[in-house]
Amino acid sequence: MAASKTANFSADPNLRHAWLASLGLISVARREAGNAVANAAATADRLQRRAAGYAVDVLDVARGGAITLREQVEPKIAGFGAEVEARLAPVLEKLGIAAPPTRKPAARKAARRATPRKTAKRAATRTRG
């Protein structure tokens, strides 16, 4: 019969085991540190995009509110101005002061459009040299 080989290792940890364990620990720590930095950068980017989106939404809501307020206030102001003008017209007539005539806005002149430049036609045939 052939002699069987017996494994020759001891269960007692020695300096070589500590060295190999430390190398493994360092490699795992480097990998996890890189992952942590990448995750932190991705989270920061995601939060920045979300904050920018919220800022745009707030700006749009404020702009919409201002437009709505303007749409509500302008007709009321115009109506109030017409009412004041109507009430003051008899008083101004009694005093002999003529109310200024309402002016129509001047018609805008048509914008002059420049004619597009004609591009020079290139020679249809070109030879390769």
Backbone atoms as SQL, in Angstrom:
CREATE TABLE atoms (id INTEGER PRIMARY KEY, chain TEXT, resi INTEGER, resn TEXT, atom TEXT, x REAL, y REAL, z REAL);
INSERT INTO atoms VALUES
  (1, 'A', 1, 'MET', 'N', 0.811, -1.173, 0.000),
  (2, 'A', 1, 'MET', 'CA', 0.000, 0.000, 0.000),
  (3, 'A', 1, 'MET', 'C', 0.852, 1.233, 0.000),
  (4, 'A', 2, 'ALA', 'N', 0.268, 2.216, -0.578),
  (5, 'A', 2, 'ALA', 'CA', 0.987, 3.474, -0.649),
  (6, 'A', 2, 'ALA', 'C', 0.789, 4.246, 0.636),
  (7, 'A', 3, 'ALA', 'N', 1.803, 4.920, 1.009),
  (8, 'A', 3, 'ALA', 'CA', 1.718, 5.710, 2.232),
  (9, 'A', 3, 'ALA', 'C', 0.900, 6.956, 1.964),
  (10, 'A', 4, 'SER', 'N', -0.005, 7.287, 2.858),
  (11, 'A', 4, 'SER', 'CA', -0.851, 8.483, 2.682),
  (12, 'A', 4, 'SER', 'C', -0.140, 9.698, 3.256),
  (13, 'A', 5, 'LYS', 'N', -0.370, 10.816, 2.564),
  (14, 'A', 5, 'LYS', 'CA', 0.247, 12.057, 3.036),
  (15, 'A', 5, 'LYS', 'C', -0.641, 12.683, 4.100),
  (16, 'A', 6, 'THR', 'N', -0.035, 13.147, 5.102),
  (17, 'A', 6, 'THR', 'CA', -0.780, 13.834, 6.154),
  (18, 'A', 6, 'THR', 'C', -0.529, 15.323, 6.015),
  (19, 'A', 7, 'ALA', 'N', -1.580, 16.087, 6.253),
  (20, 'A', 7, 'ALA', 'CA', -1.460, 17.548, 6.169),
  (21, 'A', 7, 'ALA', 'C', -0.671, 18.024, 7.373),
  (22, 'A', 8, 'ASN', 'N', 0.260, 18.928, 7.083),
  (23, 'A', 8, 'ASN', 'CA', 1.112, 19.413, 8.148),
  (24, 'A', 8, 'ASN', 'C', 0.797, 20.896, 8.393),
  (25, 'A', 9, 'PHE', 'N', -0.281, 21.160, 9.106),
  (26, 'A', 9, 'PHE', 'CA', -0.550, 22.537, 9.494),
  (27, 'A', 9, 'PHE', 'C', -1.008, 22.521, 10.935),
  (28, 'A', 10, 'SER', 'N', -0.704, 23.585, 11.562),
  (29, 'A', 10, 'SER', 'CA', -1.047, 23.622, 12.979),
  (30, 'A', 10, 'SER', 'C', -2.232, 24.557, 13.171),
  (31, 'A', 11, 'ALA', 'N', -2.999, 24.333, 14.146),
  (32, 'A', 11, 'ALA', 'CA', -4.161, 25.160, 14.451),
  (33, 'A', 11, 'ALA', 'C', -3.731, 26.424, 15.180),
  (34, 'A', 12, 'ASP', 'N', -2.531, 26.481, 15.593),
  (35, 'A', 12, 'ASP', 'CA', -2.051, 27.657, 16.317),
  (36, 'A', 12, 'ASP', 'C', -1.735, 28.779, 15.324),
  (37, 'A', 13, 'PRO', 'N', -2.333, 29.973, 15.497),
  (38, 'A', 13, 'PRO', 'CA', -2.003, 31.083, 14.594),
  (39, 'A', 13, 'PRO', 'C', -0.574, 31.559, 14.847),
  (40, 'A', 14, 'ASN', 'N', 0.091, 31.853, 13.767),
  (41, 'A', 14, 'ASN', 'CA', 1.449, 32.365, 13.909),
  (42, 'A', 14, 'ASN', 'C', 1.545, 33.709, 13.189),
  (43, 'A', 15, 'LEU', 'N', 2.719, 34.247, 13.024),
  (44, 'A', 15, 'LEU', 'CA', 2.931, 35.566, 12.435),
  (45, 'A', 15, 'LEU', 'C', 2.473, 35.607, 10.984),
  (46, 'A', 16, 'ARG', 'N', 2.640, 34.523, 10.251),
  (47, 'A', 16, 'ARG', 'CA', 2.223, 34.489, 8.848),
  (48, 'A', 16, 'ARG', 'C', 0.702, 34.608, 8.746),
  (49, 'A', 17, 'HIS', 'N', -0.029, 33.952, 9.614),
  (50, 'A', 17, 'HIS', 'CA', -1.477, 34.063, 9.620),
  (51, 'A', 17, 'HIS', 'C', -1.916, 35.497, 9.908),
  (52, 'A', 18, 'ALA', 'N', -1.283, 36.129, 10.842),
  (53, 'A', 18, 'ALA', 'CA', -1.623, 37.517, 11.183),
  (54, 'A', 18, 'ALA', 'C', -1.339, 38.434, 9.984),
  (55, 'A', 19, 'TRP', 'N', -0.214, 38.195, 9.299),
  (56, 'A', 19, 'TRP', 'CA', 0.141, 39.001, 8.132),
  (57, 'A', 19, 'TRP', 'C', -0.890, 38.831, 7.019),
  (58, 'A', 20, 'LEU', 'N', -1.297, 37.630, 6.691),
  (59, 'A', 20, 'LEU', 'CA', -2.281, 37.385, 5.644),
  (60, 'A', 20, 'LEU', 'C', -3.651, 37.960, 6.019),
  (61, 'A', 21, 'ALA', 'N', -4.022, 37.845, 7.267),
  (62, 'A', 21, 'ALA', 'CA', -5.297, 38.404, 7.725),
  (63, 'A', 21, 'ALA', 'C', -5.289, 39.928, 7.602),
  (64, 'A', 22, 'SER', 'N', -4.156, 40.536, 7.930),
  (65, 'A', 22, 'SER', 'CA', -4.072, 42.007, 7.837),
  (66, 'A', 22, 'SER', 'C', -4.138, 42.458, 6.373),
  (67, 'A', 23, 'LEU', 'N', -3.510, 41.687, 5.462),
  (68, 'A', 23, 'LEU', 'CA', -3.598, 42.026, 4.041),
  (69, 'A', 23, 'LEU', 'C', -5.049, 41.938, 3.555),
  (70, 'A', 24, 'GLY', 'N', -5.756, 40.909, 3.967),
  (71, 'A', 24, 'GLY', 'CA', -7.169, 40.763, 3.602),
  (72, 'A', 24, 'GLY', 'C', -8.008, 41.893, 4.169),
  (73, 'A', 25, 'LEU', 'N', -7.738, 42.256, 5.394),
  (74, 'A', 25, 'LEU', 'CA', -8.471, 43.344, 6.036),
  (75, 'A', 25, 'LEU', 'C', -8.230, 44.666, 5.324),
  (76, 'A', 26, 'ILE', 'N', -6.999, 44.911, 4.918),
  (77, 'A', 26, 'ILE', 'CA', -6.671, 46.152, 4.209),
  (78, 'A', 26, 'ILE', 'C', -7.367, 46.197, 2.853),
  (79, 'A', 27, 'SER', 'N', -7.385, 45.091, 2.124),
  (80, 'A', 27, 'SER', 'CA', -8.019, 45.087, 0.802),
  (81, 'A', 27, 'SER', 'C', -9.533, 45.287, 0.928),
  (82, 'A', 28, 'VAL', 'N', -10.143, 44.651, 1.901),
  (83, 'A', 28, 'VAL', 'CA', -11.582, 44.827, 2.110),
  (84, 'A', 28, 'VAL', 'C', -11.883, 46.260, 2.528),
  (85, 'A', 29, 'ALA', 'N', -11.066, 46.830, 3.403),
  (86, 'A', 29, 'ALA', 'CA', -11.281, 48.201, 3.866),
  (87, 'A', 29, 'ALA', 'C', -11.153, 49.197, 2.713),
  (88, 'A', 30, 'ARG', 'N', -10.164, 48.983, 1.835),
  (89, 'A', 30, 'ARG', 'CA', -10.011, 49.882, 0.679),
  (90, 'A', 30, 'ARG', 'C', -11.213, 49.797, -0.243),
  (91, 'A', 31, 'ARG', 'N', -11.693, 48.575, -0.498),
  (92, 'A', 31, 'ARG', 'CA', -12.844, 48.398, -1.379),
  (93, 'A', 31, 'ARG', 'C', -14.088, 49.051, -0.780),
  (94, 'A', 32, 'GLU', 'N', -14.319, 48.839, 0.497),
  (95, 'A', 32, 'GLU', 'CA', -15.489, 49.415, 1.153),
  (96, 'A', 32, 'GLU', 'C', -15.390, 50.936, 1.251),
  (97, 'A', 33, 'ALA', 'N', -14.183, 51.460, 1.446),
  (98, 'A', 33, 'ALA', 'CA', -14.011, 52.914, 1.486),
  (99, 'A', 33, 'ALA', 'C', -14.339, 53.518, 0.124),
  (100, 'A', 34, 'GLY', 'N', -13.890, 52.864, -0.934),
  (101, 'A', 34, 'GLY', 'CA', -14.218, 53.341, -2.281),
  (102, 'A', 34, 'GLY', 'C', -15.714, 53.304, -2.535),
  (103, 'A', 35, 'ASN', 'N', -16.363, 52.221, -2.082),
  (104, 'A', 35, 'ASN', 'CA', -17.817, 52.116, -2.241),
  (105, 'A', 35, 'ASN', 'C', -18.524, 53.198, -1.439),
  (106, 'A', 36, 'ALA', 'N', -18.043, 53.481, -0.242),
  (107, 'A', 36, 'ALA', 'CA', -18.669, 54.500, 0.599),
  (108, 'A', 36, 'ALA', 'C', -18.544, 55.876, -0.032),
  (109, 'A', 37, 'VAL', 'N', -17.387, 56.175, -0.607),
  (110, 'A', 37, 'VAL', 'CA', -17.193, 57.471, -1.268),
  (111, 'A', 37, 'VAL', 'C', -18.105, 57.578, -2.490),
  (112, 'A', 38, 'ALA', 'N', -18.197, 56.518, -3.267),
  (113, 'A', 38, 'ALA', 'CA', -19.060, 56.535, -4.449),
  (114, 'A', 38, 'ALA', 'C', -20.524, 56.690, -4.047),
  (115, 'A', 39, 'ASN', 'N', -20.936, 56.000, -2.996),
  (116, 'A', 39, 'ASN', 'CA', -22.315, 56.124, -2.520),
  (117, 'A', 39, 'ASN', 'C', -22.597, 57.531, -2.002),
  (118, 'A', 40, 'ALA', 'N', -21.640, 58.108, -1.288),
  (119, 'A', 40, 'ALA', 'CA', -21.824, 59.468, -0.775),
  (120, 'A', 40, 'ALA', 'C', -21.926, 60.470, -1.921),
  (121, 'A', 41, 'ALA', 'N', -21.098, 60.308, -2.947),
  (122, 'A', 41, 'ALA', 'CA', -21.147, 61.211, -4.098),
  (123, 'A', 41, 'ALA', 'C', -22.472, 61.066, -4.838),
  (124, 'A', 42, 'ALA', 'N', -22.939, 59.847, -5.000),
  (125, 'A', 42, 'ALA', 'CA', -24.218, 59.625, -5.686),
  (126, 'A', 42, 'ALA', 'C', -25.374, 60.220, -4.883),
  (127, 'A', 43, 'THR', 'N', -25.331, 60.066, -3.574),
  (128, 'A', 43, 'THR', 'CA', -26.378, 60.629, -2.724),
  (129, 'A', 43, 'THR', 'C', -26.362, 62.147, -2.779),
  (130, 'A', 44, 'ALA', 'N', -25.168, 62.733, -2.729),
  (131, 'A', 44, 'ALA', 'CA', -25.063, 64.195, -2.800),
  (132, 'A', 44, 'ALA', 'C', -25.586, 64.707, -4.135),
  (133, 'A', 45, 'ASP', 'N', -25.263, 64.022, -5.205),
  (134, 'A', 45, 'ASP', 'CA', -25.752, 64.422, -6.527),
  (135, 'A', 45, 'ASP', 'C', -27.264, 64.318, -6.599),
  (136, 'A', 46, 'ARG', 'N', -27.802, 63.233, -6.087),
  (137, 'A', 46, 'ARG', 'CA', -29.254, 63.041, -6.098),
  (138, 'A', 46, 'ARG', 'C', -29.949, 64.118, -5.272),
  (139, 'A', 47, 'LEU', 'N', -29.403, 64.453, -4.106),
  (140, 'A', 47, 'LEU', 'CA', -29.990, 65.494, -3.266),
  (141, 'A', 47, 'LEU', 'C', -29.892, 66.867, -3.926),
  (142, 'A', 48, 'GLN', 'N', -28.784, 67.108, -4.617),
  (143, 'A', 48, 'GLN', 'CA', -28.627, 68.396, -5.310),
  (144, 'A', 48, 'GLN', 'C', -29.661, 68.524, -6.426),
  (145, 'A', 49, 'ARG', 'N', -29.857, 67.454, -7.200),
  (146, 'A', 49, 'ARG', 'CA', -30.860, 67.500, -8.270),
  (147, 'A', 49, 'ARG', 'C', -32.260, 67.666, -7.700),
  (148, 'A', 50, 'ARG', 'N', -32.535, 67.001, -6.588),
  (149, 'A', 50, 'ARG', 'CA', -33.852, 67.130, -5.965),
  (150, 'A', 50, 'ARG', 'C', -34.070, 68.554, -5.454),
  (151, 'A', 51, 'ALA', 'N', -33.038, 69.156, -4.842),
  (152, 'A', 51, 'ALA', 'CA', -33.157, 70.529, -4.347),
  (153, 'A', 51, 'ALA', 'C', -33.360, 71.511, -5.501),
  (154, 'A', 52, 'ALA', 'N', -32.652, 71.288, -6.602),
  (155, 'A', 52, 'ALA', 'CA', -32.831, 72.160, -7.767),
  (156, 'A', 52, 'ALA', 'C', -34.242, 72.015, -8.321),
  (157, 'A', 53, 'GLY', 'N', -34.757, 70.801, -8.343),
  (158, 'A', 53, 'GLY', 'CA', -36.131, 70.579, -8.800),
  (159, 'A', 53, 'GLY', 'C', -37.136, 71.278, -7.906),
  (160, 'A', 54, 'TYR', 'N', -36.922, 71.213, -6.581),
  (161, 'A', 54, 'TYR', 'CA', -37.817, 71.907, -5.661),
  (162, 'A', 54, 'TYR', 'C', -37.744, 73.415, -5.863),
  (163, 'A', 55, 'ALA', 'N', -36.544, 73.928, -6.101),
  (164, 'A', 55, 'ALA', 'CA', -36.402, 75.373, -6.326),
  (165, 'A', 55, 'ALA', 'C', -37.157, 75.801, -7.582),
  (166, 'A', 56, 'VAL', 'N', -37.073, 75.008, -8.630),
  (167, 'A', 56, 'VAL', 'CA', -37.799, 75.319, -9.865),
  (168, 'A', 56, 'VAL', 'C', -39.301, 75.262, -9.616),
  (169, 'A', 57, 'ASP', 'N', -39.752, 74.248, -8.853),
  (170, 'A', 57, 'ASP', 'CA', -41.172, 74.138, -8.547),
  (171, 'A', 57, 'ASP', 'C', -41.661, 75.338, -7.741),
  (172, 'A', 58, 'VAL', 'N', -40.888, 75.755, -6.757),
  (173, 'A', 58, 'VAL', 'CA', -41.269, 76.915, -5.945),
  (174, 'A', 58, 'VAL', 'C', -41.330, 78.169, -6.809),
  (175, 'A', 59, 'LEU', 'N', -40.368, 78.315, -7.696),
  (176, 'A', 59, 'LEU', 'CA', -40.364, 79.474, -8.594),
  (177, 'A', 59, 'LEU', 'C', -41.588, 79.455, -9.503),
  (178, 'A', 60, 'ASP', 'N', -41.927, 78.295, -10.043),
  (179, 'A', 60, 'ASP', 'CA', -43.101, 78.190, -10.913),
  (180, 'A', 60, 'ASP', 'C', -44.386, 78.489, -10.156),
  (181, 'A', 61, 'VAL', 'N', -44.502, 77.996, -8.924),
  (182, 'A', 61, 'VAL', 'CA', -45.699, 78.255, -8.121),
  (183, 'A', 61, 'VAL', 'C', -45.807, 79.745, -7.805),
  (184, 'A', 62, 'ALA', 'N', -44.684, 80.374, -7.448),
  (185, 'A', 62, 'ALA', 'CA', -44.703, 81.808, -7.145),
  (186, 'A', 62, 'ALA', 'C', -45.068, 82.614, -8.386),
  (187, 'A', 63, 'ARG', 'N', -44.494, 82.228, -9.519),
  (188, 'A', 63, 'ARG', 'CA', -44.803, 82.934, -10.769),
  (189, 'A', 63, 'ARG', 'C', -46.279, 82.765, -11.124),
  (190, 'A', 64, 'GLY', 'N', -46.804, 81.567, -10.964),
  (191, 'A', 64, 'GLY', 'CA', -48.220, 81.328, -11.240),
  (192, 'A', 64, 'GLY', 'C', -49.113, 82.126, -10.311),
  (193, 'A', 65, 'GLY', 'N', -48.745, 82.198, -9.032),
  (194, 'A', 65, 'GLY', 'CA', -49.515, 83.000, -8.085),
  (195, 'A', 65, 'GLY', 'C', -49.498, 84.469, -8.444),
  (196, 'A', 66, 'ALA', 'N', -48.349, 84.963, -8.866),
  (197, 'A', 66, 'ALA', 'CA', -48.250, 86.376, -9.255),
  (198, 'A', 66, 'ALA', 'C', -49.091, 86.648, -10.497),
  (199, 'A', 67, 'ILE', 'N', -49.072, 85.731, -11.450),
  (200, 'A', 67, 'ILE', 'CA', -49.870, 85.914, -12.668),
  (201, 'A', 67, 'ILE', 'C', -51.357, 85.886, -12.323),
  (202, 'A', 68, 'THR', 'N', -51.755, 84.958, -11.464),
  (203, 'A', 68, 'THR', 'CA', -53.157, 84.878, -11.067),
  (204, 'A', 68, 'THR', 'C', -53.583, 86.153, -10.342),
  (205, 'A', 69, 'LEU', 'N', -52.754, 86.622, -9.437),
  (206, 'A', 69, 'LEU', 'CA', -53.057, 87.854, -8.719),
  (207, 'A', 69, 'LEU', 'C', -53.167, 89.025, -9.679),
  (208, 'A', 70, 'ARG', 'N', -52.275, 89.078, -10.631),
  (209, 'A', 70, 'ARG', 'CA', -52.296, 90.160, -11.619),
  (210, 'A', 70, 'ARG', 'C', -53.572, 90.097, -12.458),
  (211, 'A', 71, 'GLU', 'N', -53.966, 88.872, -12.843),
  (212, 'A', 71, 'GLU', 'CA', -55.188, 88.721, -13.632),
  (213, 'A', 71, 'GLU', 'C', -56.418, 89.146, -12.842),
  (214, 'A', 72, 'GLN', 'N', -56.380, 89.002, -11.520),
  (215, 'A', 72, 'GLN', 'CA', -57.516, 89.400, -10.706),
  (216, 'A', 72, 'GLN', 'C', -57.509, 90.898, -10.411),
  (217, 'A', 73, 'VAL', 'N', -56.334, 91.471, -10.213),
  (218, 'A', 73, 'VAL', 'CA', -56.237, 92.862, -9.779),
  (219, 'A', 73, 'VAL', 'C', -56.387, 93.834, -10.945),
  (220, 'A', 74, 'GLU', 'N', -55.804, 93.525, -12.087),
  (221, 'A', 74, 'GLU', 'CA', -55.833, 94.479, -13.207),
  (222, 'A', 74, 'GLU', 'C', -57.244, 94.861, -13.629),
  (223, 'A', 75, 'PRO', 'N', -58.191, 93.921, -13.791),
  (224, 'A', 75, 'PRO', 'CA', -59.549, 94.353, -14.160),
  (225, 'A', 75, 'PRO', 'C', -60.210, 95.209, -13.085),
  (226, 'A', 76, 'LYS', 'N', -59.937, 94.905, -11.813),
  (227, 'A', 76, 'LYS', 'CA', -60.523, 95.699, -10.729),
  (228, 'A', 76, 'LYS', 'C', -59.974, 97.120, -10.743),
  (229, 'A', 77, 'ILE', 'N', -58.676, 97.255, -10.997),
  (230, 'A', 77, 'ILE', 'CA', -58.071, 98.590, -11.053),
  (231, 'A', 77, 'ILE', 'C', -58.611, 99.358, -12.250),
  (232, 'A', 78, 'ALA', 'N', -58.737, 98.679, -13.383),
  (233, 'A', 78, 'ALA', 'CA', -59.276, 99.344, -14.570),
  (234, 'A', 78, 'ALA', 'C', -60.720, 99.776, -14.329),
  (235, 'A', 79, 'GLY', 'N', -61.507, 98.918, -13.702),
  (236, 'A', 79, 'GLY', 'CA', -62.894, 99.262, -13.387),
  (237, 'A', 79, 'GLY', 'C', -62.972, 100.415, -12.407),
  (238, 'A', 80, 'PHE', 'N', -62.098, 100.418, -11.403),
  (239, 'A', 80, 'PHE', 'CA', -62.070, 101.503, -10.424),
  (240, 'A', 80, 'PHE', 'C', -61.679, 102.821, -11.098),
  (241, 'A', 81, 'GLY', 'N', -60.696, 102.751, -11.995),
  (242, 'A', 81, 'GLY', 'CA', -60.286, 103.960, -12.716),
  (243, 'A', 81, 'GLY', 'C', -61.405, 104.500, -13.587),
  (244, 'A', 82, 'ALA', 'N', -62.143, 103.621, -14.240),
  (245, 'A', 82, 'ALA', 'CA', -63.265, 104.059, -15.081),
  (246, 'A', 82, 'ALA', 'C', -64.373, 104.656, -14.224),
  (247, 'A', 83, 'GLU', 'N', -64.608, 104.074, -13.063),
  (248, 'A', 83, 'GLU', 'CA', -65.636, 104.604, -12.158),
  (249, 'A', 83, 'GLU', 'C', -65.256, 105.985, -11.652),
  (250, 'A', 84, 'VAL', 'N', -64.008, 106.169, -11.257),
  (251, 'A', 84, 'VAL', 'CA', -63.548, 107.477, -10.785),
  (252, 'A', 84, 'VAL', 'C', -63.646, 108.494, -11.909),
  (253, 'A', 85, 'GLU', 'N', -63.267, 108.107, -13.087),
  (254, 'A', 85, 'GLU', 'CA', -63.321, 109.011, -14.238),
  (255, 'A', 85, 'GLU', 'C', -64.765, 109.401, -14.547),
  (256, 'A', 86, 'ALA', 'N', -65.679, 108.439, -14.453),
  (257, 'A', 86, 'ALA', 'CA', -67.085, 108.732, -14.725),
  (258, 'A', 86, 'ALA', 'C', -67.666, 109.671, -13.675),
  (259, 'A', 87, 'ARG', 'N', -67.268, 109.507, -12.412),
  (260, 'A', 87, 'ARG', 'CA', -67.775, 110.384, -11.351),
  (261, 'A', 87, 'ARG', 'C', -67.165, 111.777, -11.421),
  (262, 'A', 88, 'LEU', 'N', -65.927, 111.859, -11.878),
  (263, 'A', 88, 'LEU', 'CA', -65.274, 113.172, -11.955),
  (264, 'A', 88, 'LEU', 'C', -65.668, 113.960, -13.196),
  (265, 'A', 89, 'ALA', 'N', -66.173, 113.300, -14.229),
  (266, 'A', 89, 'ALA', 'CA', -66.496, 113.987, -15.479),
  (267, 'A', 89, 'ALA', 'C', -67.509, 115.115, -15.284),
  (268, 'A', 90, 'PRO', 'N', -68.620, 114.936, -14.555),
  (269, 'A', 90, 'PRO', 'CA', -69.551, 116.063, -14.371),
  (270, 'A', 90, 'PRO', 'C', -68.941, 117.210, -13.579),
  (271, 'A', 91, 'VAL', 'N', -68.108, 116.879, -12.597),
  (272, 'A', 91, 'VAL', 'CA', -67.480, 117.922, -11.784),
  (273, 'A', 91, 'VAL', 'C', -66.511, 118.724, -12.643),
  (274, 'A', 92, 'LEU', 'N', -65.758, 118.052, -13.462),
  (275, 'A', 92, 'LEU', 'CA', -64.804, 118.745, -14.330),
  (276, 'A', 92, 'LEU', 'C', -65.528, 119.603, -15.354),
  (277, 'A', 93, 'GLU', 'N', -66.684, 119.144, -15.836),
  (278, 'A', 93, 'GLU', 'CA', -67.450, 119.942, -16.793),
  (279, 'A', 93, 'GLU', 'C', -67.989, 121.210, -16.139),
  (280, 'A', 94, 'LYS', 'N', -68.448, 121.108, -14.891),
  (281, 'A', 94, 'LYS', 'CA', -68.953, 122.285, -14.174),
  (282, 'A', 94, 'LYS', 'C', -67.849, 123.296, -13.936),
  (283, 'A', 95, 'LEU', 'N', -66.656, 122.805, -13.679),
  (284, 'A', 95, 'LEU', 'CA', -65.521, 123.707, -13.439),
  (285, 'A', 95, 'LEU', 'C', -64.949, 124.244, -14.733),
  (286, 'A', 96, 'GLY', 'N', -65.363, 123.704, -15.844),
  (287, 'A', 96, 'GLY', 'CA', -64.868, 124.173, -17.130),
  (288, 'A', 96, 'GLY', 'C', -63.570, 123.511, -17.547),
  (289, 'A', 97, 'ILE', 'N', -63.236, 122.470, -16.884),
  (290, 'A', 97, 'ILE', 'CA', -62.010, 121.738, -17.242),
  (291, 'A', 97, 'ILE', 'C', -62.436, 120.527, -18.055),
  (292, 'A', 98, 'ALA', 'N', -61.924, 120.463, -19.244),
  (293, 'A', 98, 'ALA', 'CA', -62.281, 119.338, -20.103),
  (294, 'A', 98, 'ALA', 'C', -61.449, 118.122, -19.717),
  (295, 'A', 99, 'ALA', 'N', -62.097, 117.007, -19.702),
  (296, 'A', 99, 'ALA', 'CA', -61.383, 115.764, -19.418),
  (297, 'A', 99, 'ALA', 'C', -60.465, 115.452, -20.590),
  (298, 'A', 100, 'PRO', 'N', -59.290, 114.997, -20.304),
  (299, 'A', 100, 'PRO', 'CA', -58.390, 114.690, -21.413),
  (300, 'A', 100, 'PRO', 'C', -58.967, 113.570, -22.267),
  (301, 'A', 101, 'PRO', 'N', -58.896, 113.735, -23.578),
  (302, 'A', 101, 'PRO', 'CA', -59.443, 112.688, -24.437),
  (303, 'A', 101, 'PRO', 'C', -58.622, 111.406, -24.291),
  (304, 'A', 102, 'THR', 'N', -59.327, 110.319, -24.382),
  (305, 'A', 102, 'THR', 'CA', -58.618, 109.039, -24.287),
  (306, 'A', 102, 'THR', 'C', -57.877, 108.802, -25.588),
  (307, 'A', 103, 'ARG', 'N', -56.630, 108.425, -25.442),
  (308, 'A', 103, 'ARG', 'CA', -55.790, 108.201, -26.620),
  (309, 'A', 103, 'ARG', 'C', -55.738, 106.730, -26.930),
  (310, 'A', 104, 'LYS', 'N', -55.765, 106.478, -28.208),
  (311, 'A', 104, 'LYS', 'CA', -55.532, 105.110, -28.638),
  (312, 'A', 104, 'LYS', 'C', -54.028, 104.945, -28.814),
  (313, 'A', 105, 'PRO', 'N', -53.509, 103.813, -28.471),
  (314, 'A', 105, 'PRO', 'CA', -52.075, 103.616, -28.678),
  (315, 'A', 105, 'PRO', 'C', -51.730, 103.697, -30.158),
  (316, 'A', 106, 'ALA', 'N', -50.591, 104.305, -30.426),
  (317, 'A', 106, 'ALA', 'CA', -50.161, 104.462, -31.810),
  (318, 'A', 106, 'ALA', 'C', -49.936, 103.097, -32.436),
  (319, 'A', 107, 'ALA', 'N', -50.320, 103.010, -33.689),
  (320, 'A', 107, 'ALA', 'CA', -50.121, 101.750, -34.406),
  (321, 'A', 107, 'ALA', 'C', -48.634, 101.516, -34.599),
  (322, 'A', 108, 'ARG', 'N', -48.240, 100.312, -34.409),
  (323, 'A', 108, 'ARG', 'CA', -46.822, 99.985, -34.564),
  (324, 'A', 108, 'ARG', 'C', -46.488, 99.829, -36.031),
  (325, 'A', 109, 'LYS', 'N', -45.321, 100.305, -36.359),
  (326, 'A', 109, 'LYS', 'CA', -44.870, 100.145, -37.737),
  (327, 'A', 109, 'LYS', 'C', -44.478, 98.691, -37.965),
  (328, 'A', 110, 'ALA', 'N', -44.720, 98.248, -39.149),
  (329, 'A', 110, 'ALA', 'CA', -44.356, 96.874, -39.482),
  (330, 'A', 110, 'ALA', 'C', -42.838, 96.747, -39.436),
  (331, 'A', 111, 'ALA', 'N', -42.390, 95.699, -38.824),
  (332, 'A', 111, 'ALA', 'CA', -40.950, 95.470, -38.716),
  (333, 'A', 111, 'ALA', 'C', -40.385, 95.155, -40.094),
  (334, 'A', 112, 'ARG', 'N', -39.271, 95.760, -40.384),
  (335, 'A', 112, 'ARG', 'CA', -38.622, 95.529, -41.672),
  (336, 'A', 112, 'ARG', 'C', -37.813, 94.257, -41.586),
  (337, 'A', 113, 'ARG', 'N', -38.102, 93.386, -42.490),
  (338, 'A', 113, 'ARG', 'CA', -37.384, 92.111, -42.478),
  (339, 'A', 113, 'ARG', 'C', -36.322, 92.138, -43.555),
  (340, 'A', 114, 'ALA', 'N', -35.179, 91.702, -43.171),
  (341, 'A', 114, 'ALA', 'CA', -34.074, 91.638, -44.130),
  (342, 'A', 114, 'ALA', 'C', -34.289, 90.411, -45.021),
  (343, 'A', 115, 'THR', 'N', -34.001, 90.597, -46.270),
  (344, 'A', 115, 'THR', 'CA', -34.136, 89.461, -47.178),
  (345, 'A', 115, 'THR', 'C', -32.972, 88.515, -46.946),
  (346, 'A', 116, 'PRO', 'N', -33.233, 87.227, -46.975),
  (347, 'A', 116, 'PRO', 'CA', -32.133, 86.284, -46.746),
  (348, 'A', 116, 'PRO', 'C', -31.124, 86.367, -47.893),
  (349, 'A', 117, 'ARG', 'N', -29.879, 86.251, -47.531),
  (350, 'A', 117, 'ARG', 'CA', -28.826, 86.305, -48.545),
  (351, 'A', 117, 'ARG', 'C', -28.821, 85.040, -49.369),
  (352, 'A', 118, 'LYS', 'N', -28.542, 85.228, -50.603),
  (353, 'A', 118, 'LYS', 'CA', -28.458, 84.068, -51.477),
  (354, 'A', 118, 'LYS', 'C', -27.044, 83.524, -51.404),
  (355, 'A', 119, 'THR', 'N', -26.960, 82.234, -51.236),
  (356, 'A', 119, 'THR', 'CA', -25.637, 81.628, -51.159),
  (357, 'A', 119, 'THR', 'C', -25.146, 81.353, -52.565),
  (358, 'A', 120, 'ALA', 'N', -23.877, 81.540, -52.733),
  (359, 'A', 120, 'ALA', 'CA', -23.280, 81.289, -54.050),
  (360, 'A', 120, 'ALA', 'C', -23.297, 79.795, -54.323),
  (361, 'A', 121, 'LYS', 'N', -23.655, 79.445, -55.534),
  (362, 'A', 121, 'LYS', 'CA', -23.685, 78.031, -55.888),
  (363, 'A', 121, 'LYS', 'C', -22.267, 77.546, -56.129),
  (364, 'A', 122, 'ARG', 'N', -22.011, 76.389, -55.613),
  (365, 'A', 122, 'ARG', 'CA', -20.686, 75.808, -55.786),
  (366, 'A', 122, 'ARG', 'C', -20.646, 75.051, -57.103),
  (367, 'A', 123, 'ALA', 'N', -19.472, 74.871, -57.550),
  (368, 'A', 123, 'ALA', 'CA', -19.318, 74.117, -58.797),
  (369, 'A', 123, 'ALA', 'C', -19.843, 72.707, -58.585),
  (370, 'A', 124, 'ALA', 'N', -20.637, 72.236, -59.521),
  (371, 'A', 124, 'ALA', 'CA', -21.286, 70.930, -59.366),
  (372, 'A', 124, 'ALA', 'C', -20.280, 69.800, -59.480),
  (373, 'A', 125, 'THR', 'N', -19.270, 69.995, -60.266),
  (374, 'A', 125, 'THR', 'CA', -18.312, 68.894, -60.437),
  (375, 'A', 125, 'THR', 'C', -16.998, 69.266, -59.793),
  (376, 'A', 126, 'ARG', 'N', -16.512, 68.371, -59.039),
  (377, 'A', 126, 'ARG', 'CA', -15.202, 68.556, -58.431),
  (378, 'A', 126, 'ARG', 'C', -14.387, 67.333, -58.753),
  (379, 'A', 127, 'THR', 'N', -13.153, 67.559, -58.969),
  (380, 'A', 127, 'THR', 'CA', -12.301, 66.423, -59.278),
  (381, 'A', 127, 'THR', 'C', -11.475, 66.087, -58.078),
  (382, 'A', 128, 'ARG', 'N', -11.249, 64.825, -57.897),
  (383, 'A', 128, 'ARG', 'CA', -10.391, 64.390, -56.794),
  (384, 'A', 128, 'ARG', 'C', -8.975, 64.257, -57.344),
  (385, 'A', 129, 'GLY', 'N', -8.071, 64.740, -56.557),
  (386, 'A', 129, 'GLY', 'CA', -6.700, 64.736, -57.059),
  (387, 'A', 129, 'GLY', 'C', -5.812, 63.752, -56.455);
